[in-house]
Amino acid sequence: MTTIYGINNCDTVKKATKWLDKQTIEYTFFDFKKQPLTAELLTEFVKKSSWDVLLNKRSTTFRNLPAEIKDNLTDDVVFQAVLAQPTLLKRPLIDHNNSFQVGFKEPLYQALFLS
């Protein structure tokens, strides 16, 4: 089973889903704009990765955060900020057969899905 987490209008998500469709790989899409990110799901992401990988510091959402958040990126502060604004996460997040991938790079997808 494969689940992709992201937002539908994200270019990187579009590249990933296009690649998966071309390979005829079935997946479920979890759109953060339509389905709420729960604390339980975010906790699972953090268990499978780290904030260094998950947090998109180059995003407009991150740049627009108040300085008191950006200057105090403790686990609890980041957790609450991402829960409130899931677009702070890098995208897409892929959960496939107990493997977890952040972002889209074709060689990594080939290794994950086709090997």
C-alpha positions as CSV (number, residue, x, y, z in Angstrom):
1,M,0.0,0.0,0.0
2,T,1.2,3.4,-0.9
3,T,0.1,6.8,0.4
4,I,1.2,10.2,-0.8
5,Y,0.8,13.1,1.5
6,G,0.9,16.7,0.2
7,I,-1.2,19.3,-1.6
8,N,-2.7,18.9,-5.0
9,N,-1.3,22.1,-6.5
10,C,2.3,21.4,-5.4
11,D,4.6,21.0,-8.4
12,T,6.7,18.3,-6.7
13,V,3.6,16.4,-5.8
14,K,2.4,16.6,-9.4
15,K,5.8,15.2,-10.6
16,A,5.6,12.3,-8.1
17,T,2.0,11.4,-9.0
18,K,2.7,11.7,-12.7
19,W,5.7,9.3,-12.3
20,L,3.6,6.8,-10.2
21,D,0.8,7.0,-12.8
22,K,3.2,6.4,-15.6
23,Q,4.5,3.3,-13.8
24,T,0.9,2.2,-13.1
25,I,1.6,2.2,-9.3
26,E,-1.6,2.5,-7.3
27,Y,-1.6,5.0,-4.4
28,T,-3.9,6.9,-2.1
29,F,-3.6,10.7,-2.0
30,F,-3.9,12.5,1.3
31,D,-4.5,16.2,0.5
32,F,-3.6,18.5,3.5
33,K,-6.0,21.1,2.1
34,K,-8.9,18.7,2.2
35,Q,-8.1,16.4,5.1
36,P,-6.8,17.7,8.4
37,L,-3.3,16.7,9.5
38,T,-3.8,15.1,12.9
39,A,-1.3,15.0,15.8
40,E,-1.2,11.2,15.5
41,L,-0.2,11.3,11.8
42,L,2.3,14.1,12.4
43,T,3.8,12.0,15.2
44,E,4.2,9.1,12.8
45,F,6.0,11.3,10.3
46,V,8.4,12.5,13.0
47,K,9.1,8.9,14.1
48,K,9.9,8.0,10.5
49,S,12.1,11.0,9.7
50,S,13.4,14.2,11.4
51,W,12.5,17.8,11.5
52,D,15.6,18.6,9.5
53,V,14.2,16.6,6.6
54,L,10.5,17.3,7.1
55,L,10.4,21.1,7.7
56,N,10.5,23.1,4.5
57,K,12.4,26.2,5.5
58,R,12.4,27.5,1.9
59,S,8.6,27.7,1.7
60,T,6.6,30.9,1.7
61,T,4.7,29.6,4.7
62,F,8.0,29.2,6.7
63,R,9.3,32.7,5.6
64,N,6.0,34.2,6.8
65,L,6.1,32.7,10.3
66,P,6.6,35.1,13.2
67,A,10.2,35.5,14.3
68,E,9.4,34.1,17.7
69,I,8.6,30.8,16.1
70,K,11.5,30.8,13.5
71,D,14.0,31.7,16.3
72,N,12.7,29.0,18.7
73,L,12.5,25.8,16.6
74,T,12.2,23.3,19.4
75,D,10.4,20.1,18.7
76,D,7.2,21.3,20.4
77,V,7.2,24.6,18.6
78,V,7.7,23.0,15.2
79,F,5.1,20.3,15.9
80,Q,2.4,22.9,16.8
81,A,3.4,25.1,13.8
82,V,3.2,22.3,11.4
83,L,-0.1,21.0,12.9
84,A,-1.5,24.5,12.3
85,Q,0.0,24.9,8.9
86,P,0.8,21.5,7.2
87,T,2.3,23.4,4.2
88,L,5.4,23.8,6.3
89,L,6.1,20.1,5.5
90,K,8.3,19.2,2.5
91,R,6.2,17.5,-0.1
92,P,5.4,14.9,-1.1
93,L,5.6,12.5,1.8
94,I,5.5,8.9,0.6
95,D,4.6,6.0,2.8
96,H,5.2,2.7,0.9
97,N,5.4,-0.7,2.5
98,N,7.0,0.6,5.7
99,S,9.4,2.8,3.7
100,F,9.1,6.6,4.1
101,Q,10.4,9.1,1.5
102,V,10.3,12.9,1.6
103,G,10.3,14.8,-1.7
104,F,10.6,13.4,-5.3
105,K,13.7,12.3,-6.9
106,E,13.2,9.8,-9.8
107,P,16.2,7.5,-8.9
108,L,15.0,7.2,-5.3
109,Y,11.5,6.3,-6.6
110,Q,12.9,3.8,-9.0
111,A,14.7,2.1,-6.2
112,L,11.7,2.2,-3.8
113,F,9.1,1.0,-6.3
114,L,10.8,-0.9,-9.1
115,S,13.5,-2.9,-7.4
